[in-house]
Amino acid sequence: MNHAINNLNNLNKEAISSESLDNPVSIASEYGYKKANKGLLQSFGLSIFAGIFISIAFVFYITVTTGSSASWGMTKFAGGFAFSLGLILVVVCGAELFTSTVLSSVAWAQKKITNKQLISCWIRVYIGNFVGAMIMLLLIVGAKMHLQDGGQWGINAMLIAQHKLHHTWIQAFSLGILCNLLVCLGVWMTFYTKDILTKAMLLILPVTMFVSCGFEHSIANLFMVPLGIALQHSFSPELLLELGYNATSFADLTISHFLVNNLIPVTLGNIVGGAVIVGLGNWFIEKSPISQKQ
């Protein structure tokens, strides 16, 4: 009798699990609820790790693309593929990344969390990501990574950072939307499986695409642009001249320029792309009458 009851319970659990996998909106809602209600220290610590993971991925990107003799498209593809390591580490290791945390908008829409919980969660994760990015920046500068390949590594890093500051406000905002549309779609796909390897594989192409196409990720930029700014002061004038640049070549790499022309519009774009389009978009479709089972 007990054996029959246990079998019935197992069948019920499997049925619930199957139903849950068929309804990623419910998974996203629970995902957001847990993030918003996680302990402050735990959430902040995991956010720091996410900032480190995304920064590591950008170091990988710079290394792969420096001195590449491949075509522009293939160089971008290789760099994007390398960068996918960052989101894979975040998802597999359970870190808290701002650009995926905005999917907590689903839990908010279902009134499982309050306005205060939603905003507090986003703010603490964003700050934690920034701290993680700054830790990596200090380590990379301290390790003198910019001197690799005769200094070309550092030049590549500064050129990437400089390019990010040459977007118009609307362009940066739009690129931010496109970026987090792909990031959150990648994360959304992982809701369909519990297998770690499958989750990792599902993330590769969305991330490779957004990086290859030059879409803008606010947390990656929290590392990349400050790195470019810091490297201005790490190069000797003699080495810069030897590489074909001078002290004024990267003068537009400033904190104020970064905040106004990149970080603010990109962050807002990331919120629209992830929280609104992917999160609330799927929630709206799920709750609409045509999506209900008859």
C-alpha positions as CSV (number, residue, x, y, z in Angstrom):
1,M,0.0,0.0,0.0
2,N,2.8,2.4,1.0
3,H,4.7,1.5,-2.2
4,A,1.6,2.4,-4.3
5,I,1.2,5.7,-2.4
6,N,4.9,6.6,-3.0
7,N,4.5,5.8,-6.7
8,L,1.4,8.0,-6.9
9,N,3.3,10.9,-5.2
10,N,6.2,10.5,-7.6
11,L,3.8,10.6,-10.6
12,N,2.2,13.7,-9.2
13,K,5.6,15.4,-8.8
14,E,6.6,14.5,-12.3
15,A,3.3,15.9,-13.6
16,I,3.8,19.1,-11.7
17,S,7.4,19.3,-13.0
18,S,6.2,18.7,-16.6
19,E,3.5,21.4,-16.2
20,S,6.0,23.8,-14.8
21,L,8.4,23.3,-17.7
22,D,5.4,23.9,-20.1
23,N,4.8,27.3,-18.4
24,P,8.0,29.3,-18.3
25,V,6.1,32.3,-17.1
26,S,5.5,30.5,-13.8
27,I,9.1,29.7,-13.6
28,A,10.1,33.3,-14.3
29,S,7.7,34.5,-11.6
30,E,9.3,32.2,-9.0
31,Y,12.7,33.1,-10.3
32,G,12.0,36.8,-9.7
33,Y,10.3,36.2,-6.3
34,K,13.3,34.3,-5.0
35,K,15.7,37.1,-6.2
36,A,13.7,39.8,-4.6
37,N,13.4,37.9,-1.3
38,K,17.0,36.7,-1.1
39,G,19.0,37.8,2.0
40,L,20.9,41.1,1.5
41,L,24.4,39.7,2.0
42,Q,23.7,36.6,-0.1
43,S,22.3,38.6,-2.9
44,F,25.0,41.2,-2.8
45,G,27.7,38.6,-2.7
46,L,26.3,36.7,-5.7
47,S,26.0,40.1,-7.5
48,I,29.7,40.7,-7.0
49,F,30.5,37.3,-8.5
50,A,28.3,38.1,-11.5
51,G,30.2,41.4,-12.1
52,I,33.5,39.4,-11.9
53,F,32.2,36.7,-14.3
54,I,31.1,39.3,-16.9
55,S,34.4,41.1,-16.6
56,I,36.3,37.9,-17.1
57,A,34.3,37.3,-20.3
58,F,35.3,40.7,-21.6
59,V,39.0,40.0,-20.8
60,F,38.5,36.8,-22.9
61,Y,36.9,38.9,-25.7
62,I,39.8,41.4,-25.8
63,T,42.4,38.6,-25.9
64,V,40.6,36.7,-28.7
65,T,40.1,39.8,-30.9
66,T,43.5,41.4,-30.4
67,G,45.7,41.1,-33.4
68,S,43.1,38.9,-35.3
69,S,43.8,38.5,-39.0
70,A,40.3,37.1,-39.7
71,S,37.6,39.1,-41.4
72,W,35.7,41.7,-39.3
73,G,32.7,39.4,-39.0
74,M,34.6,36.3,-38.0
75,T,36.7,38.3,-35.5
76,K,33.4,39.6,-33.9
77,F,32.0,36.1,-33.9
78,A,35.0,34.6,-32.2
79,G,34.9,37.4,-29.6
80,G,31.2,36.9,-29.0
81,F,31.6,33.2,-28.6
82,A,34.3,33.8,-26.0
83,F,32.2,36.3,-24.2
84,S,29.4,33.8,-23.8
85,L,31.5,32.3,-21.0
86,G,30.3,35.2,-18.8
87,L,26.5,34.4,-18.9
88,I,27.2,30.7,-18.7
89,L,29.1,31.2,-15.4
90,V,26.4,33.5,-14.1
91,V,23.6,31.0,-14.8
92,V,25.4,27.8,-13.9
93,C,27.0,29.2,-10.7
94,G,23.7,31.0,-9.6
95,A,25.2,34.5,-9.6
96,E,23.0,37.6,-9.6
97,L,23.3,39.7,-12.8
98,F,21.3,42.9,-13.3
99,T,20.4,42.3,-16.9
100,S,18.8,38.9,-16.1
101,T,17.5,40.0,-12.7
102,V,15.1,42.5,-14.5
103,L,13.0,39.4,-15.4
104,S,11.7,39.8,-11.8
105,S,9.2,42.1,-13.5
106,V,7.1,39.0,-14.0
107,A,6.8,38.4,-10.3
108,W,6.0,42.1,-9.8
109,A,3.3,41.9,-12.5
110,Q,1.7,39.0,-10.7
111,K,1.8,41.0,-7.5
112,K,4.2,38.5,-5.8
113,I,6.6,41.3,-4.9
114,T,6.1,45.0,-4.2
115,N,7.4,48.1,-6.1
116,K,9.9,48.5,-3.2
117,Q,11.1,44.9,-3.4
118,L,11.5,45.2,-7.2
119,I,13.5,48.4,-7.1
120,S,15.6,47.4,-4.1
121,C,16.5,44.1,-5.8
122,W,17.6,45.8,-9.0
123,I,19.6,48.5,-7.1
124,R,21.6,46.1,-4.9
125,V,22.3,43.7,-7.8
126,Y,23.5,46.6,-9.9
127,I,25.8,47.9,-7.2
128,G,27.1,44.4,-6.5
129,N,27.9,44.0,-10.2
130,F,29.7,47.3,-10.2
131,V,31.8,46.2,-7.2
132,G,32.7,42.9,-9.0
133,A,33.7,44.8,-12.1
134,M,35.9,47.1,-10.2
135,I,37.6,44.2,-8.5
136,M,38.4,42.7,-11.8
137,L,39.6,46.1,-13.2
138,L,42.1,46.4,-10.3
139,L,43.4,42.9,-10.9
140,I,43.7,43.4,-14.7
141,V,45.5,46.7,-14.4
142,G,47.7,45.3,-11.6
143,A,48.6,42.4,-13.7
144,K,49.6,44.8,-16.6
145,M,47.5,42.8,-19.0
146,H,47.6,45.8,-21.3
147,L,51.2,45.1,-22.2
148,Q,50.4,41.8,-23.9
149,D,51.2,41.6,-27.6
150,G,53.5,44.5,-27.3
151,G,50.8,46.7,-25.9
152,Q,48.2,45.9,-28.6
153,W,46.0,44.3,-26.0
154,G,45.7,47.6,-24.2
155,I,45.2,49.6,-27.4
156,N,42.4,47.2,-28.4
157,A,40.7,47.6,-25.0
158,M,40.9,51.4,-25.2
159,L,39.5,51.4,-28.8
160,I,36.6,49.2,-27.7
161,A,35.8,51.5,-24.8
162,Q,36.2,54.6,-27.0
163,H,33.8,53.2,-29.6
164,K,31.1,52.7,-26.9
165,L,31.2,56.5,-26.2
166,H,30.6,57.5,-29.7
167,H,27.0,56.4,-29.9
168,T,24.2,58.9,-29.8
169,W,21.9,58.7,-26.8
170,I,19.1,57.1,-28.9
171,Q,21.6,54.7,-30.5
172,A,23.0,53.6,-27.1
173,F,19.4,53.2,-25.8
174,S,18.4,51.1,-28.8
175,L,21.5,48.9,-28.6
176,G,20.8,48.4,-24.9
177,I,17.2,47.1,-25.8
178,L,18.6,44.8,-28.4
179,C,21.3,43.4,-26.1
180,N,19.0,42.5,-23.2
181,L,16.3,41.2,-25.5
182,L,18.8,38.5,-26.4
183,V,20.3,38.0,-22.9
184,C,16.8,37.5,-21.4
185,L,15.7,35.3,-24.2
186,G,18.7,33.1,-23.6
187,V,17.9,33.0,-19.9
188,W,14.2,32.4,-20.6
189,M,15.1,29.3,-22.7
190,T,17.0,27.9,-19.7
191,F,13.7,27.8,-17.8
192,Y,12.7,24.8,-20.0
193,T,15.4,22.5,-18.7
194,K,17.2,21.6,-15.5
195,D,20.2,20.1,-17.2
196,I,23.3,22.2,-16.6
197,L,25.0,21.4,-19.9
198,T,21.8,22.1,-21.8
199,K,21.5,25.5,-20.1
200,A,25.0,26.4,-21.1
201,M,24.5,25.4,-24.7
202,L,21.3,27.4,-24.9
203,L,23.1,30.6,-23.8
204,I,25.9,30.5,-26.3
205,L,24.2,31.8,-29.5
206,P,22.1,34.6,-28.0
207,V,25.2,36.0,-26.3
208,T,27.5,35.5,-29.3
209,M,24.9,37.3,-31.4
210,F,24.5,40.4,-29.2
211,V,28.3,40.8,-28.7
212,S,29.1,40.2,-32.4
213,C,26.5,42.7,-33.5
214,G,27.8,45.4,-31.1
215,F,24.7,45.5,-28.8
216,E,25.3,47.2,-25.5
217,H,25.4,45.5,-22.1
218,S,25.4,47.9,-19.1
219,I,27.3,45.6,-16.7
220,A,29.9,44.6,-19.3
221,N,30.4,48.4,-19.9
222,L,30.8,49.0,-16.1
223,F,34.1,47.0,-16.6
224,M,35.0,47.8,-20.2
225,V,34.8,51.6,-20.2
226,P,36.5,52.2,-16.8
227,L,39.2,49.8,-17.9
228,G,39.8,51.9,-21.0
229,I,39.9,55.1,-18.8
230,A,42.3,53.5,-16.4
231,L,44.6,52.3,-19.2
232,Q,45.2,55.8,-20.4
233,H,47.3,56.3,-17.3
234,S,49.0,52.9,-17.5
235,F,50.7,53.4,-20.9
236,S,53.9,55.3,-21.1
237,P,53.9,58.2,-23.7
238,E,56.8,56.5,-25.4
239,L,54.9,53.2,-25.9
240,L,51.8,55.0,-27.1
241,L,53.9,56.8,-29.7
242,E,55.5,53.6,-30.8
243,L,52.1,52.1,-31.3
244,G,50.9,55.1,-33.4
245,Y,49.0,57.0,-30.7
246,N,49.6,59.9,-28.4
247,A,48.4,61.3,-25.0
248,T,45.3,62.9,-26.6
249,S,44.2,60.0,-28.7
250,F,41.9,58.7,-26.0
251,A,41.1,62.0,-24.3
252,D,37.4,61.5,-24.7
253,L,37.5,58.5,-22.4
254,T,36.1,60.2,-19.3
255,I,33.8,59.2,-16.5
256,S,31.2,62.0,-17.3
257,H,31.2,61.1,-21.0
258,F,30.7,57.4,-20.0
259,L,27.8,58.1,-17.6
260,V,25.8,60.4,-19.9
261,N,26.5,59.0,-23.3
262,N,26.6,55.3,-22.5
263,L,25.8,53.9,-19.1
264,I,22.5,55.7,-18.5
265,P,20.9,55.1,-21.9
266,V,22.2,51.5,-22.1
267,T,20.9,50.7,-18.6
268,L,17.5,52.0,-19.5
269,G,17.6,50.1,-22.7
270,N,18.5,46.9,-20.9
271,I,15.5,47.4,-18.6
272,V,13.1,47.9,-21.6
273,G,14.6,44.9,-23.5
274,G,14.5,42.5,-20.6
275,A,11.9,43.6,-18.0
276,V,9.4,45.0,-20.5
277,I,9.7,43.1,-23.8
278,V,10.7,39.7,-22.6
279,G,9.4,39.6,-19.1
280,L,6.1,41.6,-19.2
281,G,5.6,40.6,-22.9
282,N,5.5,36.9,-22.1
283,W,3.4,37.6,-18.9
284,F,0.8,39.5,-21.0
285,I,0.6,36.7,-23.6
286,E,0.2,34.1,-20.9
287,K,-2.6,35.9,-19.0
288,S,-4.5,36.8,-22.2
289,P,-7.6,34.7,-22.9
290,I,-6.3,33.2,-26.2
291,S,-3.4,31.5,-24.3
292,Q,-5.6,29.8,-21.7
293,K,-6.2,26.1,-22.0
294,Q,-9.8,25.2,-22.8
